[in-house]
Amino acid sequence: MQIFDVAIIGGGPAGSSCAAFCALAGLRALVLEREKFPREKVCGDCLNPSCWSVLERFGVSQQVRNLPHSRLDSVGFIAIDGNEVVVDLPIGDDCEFSLKRSLFDDLLLKRARDLGAHVREGTTVTALANSGNWKIETAGGESFSARTLVGADGRNSTVARLRNLLPRPTRERVALQAHIPLPRNFGRRVVLQFLQEGYSGQAPVNESELNLCLVGAPPTISKLRKWAERHFEITPDQPWRTITPLTRSPVPCAHENDHDDRSGQRSTISFARIHLGLCPNVSRKTVDQPAGARRGIVATCRIVICACRSNSTSHFASVHTKNRFGPQ
Ligand SMILES: Cc1cc2nc3c(=O)[nH]c(=O)nc-3n(C[C@H](O)[C@H](O)[C@H](O)COP(=O)(O)OP(=O)(O)OC[C@H]3O[C@@H](n4cnc5c(N)ncnc54)[C@H](O)[C@@H]3O)c2cc1C
């Protein structure tokens, strides 16, 4: 069986950018993705300006700009009583962008494939074993082998769950998301609207569609949906995407799970905690240099969890793995 240098579980922005940078570093990278792309993802669809430099390194910033999108020039915060505070956003090339995740994620995954990553869509990881290398099993009965495992499988990460690393949900929340017709005169703004039962995020994603998110507690989410139906004149049969549980404590940050199995081999489990999940700093050094080579120990297997911390719309390119994953 072929042994990959890196197996990346999940082909969202974290997984595909990680795969691309691994491929650029000459590593044999495998991406296992449950869905077939293009697919939508529950998200506000807003791309924070701090992403542009990563997309540049990734070689796709112009292609992202060429996708149907909206440039956002302000953010409006609407209080429960209807009062609104408007804050200007940066303008120019590196402005805040919004675009559908189906387009963005598909482009990134294709880029990873073009750069040489081996990408398998429609492949759900169901089991992991670690005996020197990682053995990864899928729902379809296939198995793969890799020296390093990257868990980039999102908020309710299977990788983290299978390794008993997934924190319990803290406060139960549910999110609904839909693309609906863009209301006339909505403008080029992103709106965060606070409501009695939760909150709503709204942003145009192109000339004709609005991304509408609703976040609330399970017992009150239907009230939020009714509010949206009235407010945006949408019908009760509007299809919504959903994600639950929504709120978890973050997976702990890097280097907290090193353990020595006393056989002279050391398993290193590291965590990259990132926001929207661009994962720019996993490099050849991460994988090729035996973990702890500088420390006089030998690592046989590693795991990196690219677990998003919150549904923050900011800083999604920041990776907190300074020591081990610094840029080359
Ligand atoms: C309501 C809401 C609004 C948000 N709005 C914004 C926003 O406007 N801007 C922003 O920057 N962020 C926003 N976020 C956060 C953003 O969506 C996430 O940070 C981002 O999707 C994380 O990317 P990722 O690649 O880590 O994971 P994901 O995008 O979740 O990708 C994980 C991938 O792993 C795959 N996968 C899962 N399990 C398996 C498995 N067992 N085997 C194989 N594949 C698997 C999934 O199919 C998926 O494609 C929002 C989140 C929510 C919930």
The ligand as an ORCA input file, in Angstrom:
! r2SCAN-3c Opt
* xyz 0 1
  C     -23.401     30.323     10.770
  C     -21.935     30.449     10.442
  C     -21.483     31.585      9.777
  C     -20.115     31.716      9.476
  N     -19.698     32.821      8.780
  C     -18.408     32.959      8.464
  C     -17.960     34.052      7.660
  O     -18.752     34.875      7.191
  N     -16.633     34.151      7.405
  C     -15.740     33.252      7.911
  O     -14.555     33.425      7.683
  N     -16.133     32.183      8.616
  C     -17.437     32.005      8.896
  N     -17.843     30.903      9.565
  C     -16.842     29.919      9.968
  C     -16.417     29.093      8.771
  O     -17.542     28.515      8.139
  C     -15.458     27.969      9.226
  O     -14.448     28.578     10.003
  C     -14.808     27.265      8.032
  O     -15.760     26.589      7.252
  C     -13.767     26.267      8.534
  O     -13.131     25.685      7.421
  P     -12.524     24.234      7.518
  O     -11.876     23.943      6.225
  O     -11.769     24.118      8.801
  O     -13.805     23.282      7.739
  P     -15.065     23.050      6.811
  O     -15.274     24.179      5.877
  O     -16.169     22.671      7.741
  O     -14.652     21.797      5.943
  C     -14.551     20.544      6.525
  C     -14.700     19.524      5.428
  O     -14.484     18.242      6.013
  C     -15.386     17.333      5.430
  N     -15.567     16.220      6.378
  C     -16.202     16.252      7.559
  N     -16.155     15.042      8.146
  C     -15.478     14.239      7.304
  C     -15.113     12.869      7.343
  N     -15.434     12.078      8.376
  N     -14.421     12.342      6.294
  C     -14.077     13.135      5.235
  N     -14.412     14.441      5.150
  C     -15.095     14.984      6.168
  C     -16.651     18.143      5.202
  O     -17.451     17.581      4.184
  C     -16.083     19.496      4.809
  O     -15.995     19.675      3.412
  C     -19.203     30.717      9.855
  C     -19.668     29.565     10.492
  C     -21.009     29.412     10.780
  C     -21.501     28.159     11.438
*
